[in-house]
Amino acid sequence: MARRLIAHNRADHGQAAFDYFTPFHFAAGFAAGVLGVSPVKAAIALTALKVGIASYEHGAGHALFSRGQGESNLNELCDLLAELAGVDIGAQIRARSSVAAAPPALAPAPALPLPAAPVAGIFR
């Protein structure tokens, strides 16, 4: 089977660089970026999550030492790059929204002196 860049059918899933799971990888990275997770921590956490899911589905030995059936190195790399792109874009949106939402720092207004009351006529 010739490798495709984009999966057009179920048989290409995992072999093509971009398949129908790529947007989910981007969304997971985007959520991490919006939450303020660093790209390195996000990559480690998302890779650990992927290994955990594979070990749940196929057993721990399979998840650590062999690749899932139909999974290509190109697909794994593109999934990781989609996650990191999501982290970067999420972090940019977080930075923009936190700056725009912060109110400008205002100095307190100087206190005005109170006018003197006419006390001469009060105690007569």
C-alpha positions in Angstrom: 0.0 0.0 0.0 1.4 3.4 -1.0 1.6 5.9 1.8 -0.7 8.8 1.7 -0.4 12.2 3.2 -4.1 12.4 4.1 -6.2 9.3 5.0 -9.1 9.1 2.7 -10.6 5.8 4.0 -10.4 3.6 7.1 -7.6 1.5 5.6 -5.3 4.5 5.5 -5.9 5.2 9.2 -2.6 5.1 11.0 -0.5 4.9 7.8 -1.2 8.3 6.4 0.5 11.3 8.0 -2.9 12.9 8.8 -5.9 10.8 9.7 -9.2 11.5 11.4 -7.5 11.5 14.8 -5.2 14.4 14.0 -7.7 17.0 15.0 -8.2 15.3 18.3 -4.4 15.5 18.9 -4.5 19.2 18.0 -7.4 19.8 20.4 -5.7 18.0 23.3 -2.6 20.2 22.7 -4.8 23.3 22.4 -6.4 22.6 25.7 -3.1 22.1 27.4 -1.9 25.4 25.9 -4.9 27.3 27.1 -4.5 25.8 30.5 -0.9 27.1 30.7 0.9 23.7 30.4 4.5 24.0 29.0 5.1 22.4 25.6 7.6 19.9 27.1 5.2 18.8 29.9 2.3 18.6 27.4 4.4 16.4 25.0 5.4 14.1 27.9 1.8 13.9 29.3 0.2 13.3 25.9 2.8 10.6 25.0 2.2 8.9 28.4 -1.5 9.1 27.7 -1.0 7.4 24.3 1.1 4.7 25.8 -1.4 4.2 28.6 -4.3 3.8 26.1 -2.2 1.4 24.0 -1.4 -0.7 27.1 -5.0 -0.8 28.1 -6.0 -1.9 24.6 -3.2 -4.4 23.8 -1.2 -5.0 27.1 1.8 -3.3 28.6 4.4 -5.2 26.7 2.8 -4.3 23.4 2.5 -0.6 24.3 6.1 -0.2 25.3 8.0 -2.4 22.8 5.9 -2.6 19.6 3.8 -0.5 17.4 0.1 -0.8 17.0 -1.1 -2.5 13.9 -1.2 0.0 11.1 0.6 2.7 13.0 3.4 4.4 11.0 6.2 6.5 12.3 5.1 9.3 10.1 1.6 9.2 11.6 3.1 9.2 15.2 5.3 12.1 14.3 2.4 14.1 12.8 0.2 13.4 15.8 2.9 14.8 18.1 3.5 17.8 15.9 -0.3 18.5 15.9 -0.3 18.3 19.7 2.6 20.8 19.9 1.0 23.1 17.4 -2.1 23.1 19.5 -0.1 23.9 22.7 1.6 26.8 20.9 -1.7 28.3 19.6 -3.5 27.7 22.9 -0.6 29.5 24.7 -0.8 32.4 22.3 -4.6 32.8 22.9 -4.1 32.5 26.6 -1.5 35.3 26.5 -3.7 37.5 24.5 -6.8 37.0 26.6 -5.0 37.5 29.9 -3.5 40.8 28.7 -6.8 42.1 27.2 -8.9 41.0 30.3 -6.6 42.7 32.9 -7.9 46.1 33.8 -5.4 49.0 33.6 -3.8 49.8 36.9 -5.3 53.0 38.2 -3.8 55.2 40.8 -6.2 56.4 43.5 -7.4 60.0 43.0 -5.9 62.6 45.2 -8.0 63.5 48.2 -9.6 67.0 47.8 -9.6 69.3 50.9 -12.9 69.7 52.5 -14.2 73.3 52.6 -14.2 75.0 55.9 -17.7 75.2 57.5 -18.8 78.6 58.8 -18.8 77.9 62.6 -19.3 81.4 63.8 -23.1 81.4 63.4 -23.7 77.9 64.8 -23.3 78.5 68.5 -25.2 81.7 69.1 
